[in-house]
Amino acid sequence: MNKHQLVKRHLQEFGSITSWEAIDLYGATRLSAIIFNLRKTMDIDTMMIEATDRYGNTCPYAKYIYKEND
């Protein structure tokens, strides 16, 4: 399976994915490019989340959420 297929399967099984999960689980370092292509055939929303790093800085990141068609 290529990385696009792995991310697509992850979205279908778990409903969402973040960059950290994509890197850790699949070695996919360009998640936003994969999501861009998957959006051609899937309904995917972006939720921006803010976290704090070890230095106290605010770090926004995206969580991509698959919206299944009913």
C-alpha positions as CSV (number, residue, x, y, z in Angstrom):
1,M,0.0,0.0,0.0
2,N,1.2,3.5,-0.7
3,K,0.9,6.4,1.7
4,H,-2.2,7.8,0.1
5,Q,-3.9,4.4,0.5
6,L,-2.8,4.1,4.1
7,V,-4.0,7.5,5.1
8,K,-7.4,6.9,3.3
9,R,-7.8,3.6,5.2
10,H,-6.9,5.3,8.5
11,L,-9.5,8.0,7.9
12,Q,-12.2,5.4,7.1
13,E,-11.3,3.3,10.1
14,F,-10.7,5.9,12.7
15,G,-12.4,9.0,11.4
16,S,-9.5,11.5,11.7
17,I,-5.7,11.9,11.4
18,T,-3.1,14.4,12.4
19,S,0.4,15.0,11.0
20,W,2.0,13.4,14.0
21,E,-0.1,10.2,13.6
22,A,0.7,10.2,9.8
23,I,4.4,10.4,10.5
24,D,4.5,8.0,13.4
25,L,2.3,5.3,11.8
26,Y,3.0,5.6,8.1
27,G,6.1,7.7,7.6
28,A,3.9,10.2,5.7
29,T,5.6,13.6,6.1
30,R,3.4,15.5,3.6
31,L,0.0,14.9,5.0
32,S,-1.5,18.1,3.7
33,A,-0.6,17.1,0.1
34,I,-2.2,13.6,0.7
35,I,-5.4,15.2,2.1
36,F,-5.5,17.7,-0.9
37,N,-5.6,14.7,-3.3
38,L,-8.0,12.7,-1.1
39,R,-10.5,15.6,-1.0
40,K,-11.2,14.9,-4.7
41,T,-13.1,11.8,-3.7
42,M,-13.7,12.1,0.0
43,D,-15.4,14.7,2.2
44,I,-12.7,15.8,4.7
45,D,-12.9,18.8,7.1
46,T,-10.0,20.5,8.8
47,M,-10.1,21.3,12.5
48,M,-7.3,23.6,13.8
49,I,-6.0,22.6,17.3
50,E,-3.6,24.5,19.5
51,A,-1.1,22.8,21.7
52,T,1.8,24.0,23.9
53,D,5.3,22.8,23.2
54,R,7.9,22.1,25.8
55,Y,9.0,25.8,25.7
56,G,5.5,27.1,26.4
57,N,4.9,28.3,22.8
58,T,1.5,27.9,21.2
59,C,1.7,25.5,18.3
60,P,-1.3,25.2,16.0
61,Y,-1.8,22.0,14.0
62,A,-4.5,20.5,11.8
63,K,-6.7,17.5,12.5
64,Y,-8.3,16.1,9.4
65,I,-11.7,14.6,9.9
66,Y,-13.5,12.3,7.5
67,K,-17.2,13.0,7.0
68,E,-18.8,9.8,5.9
69,N,-21.8,10.3,3.6
70,D,-25.0,8.9,5.1
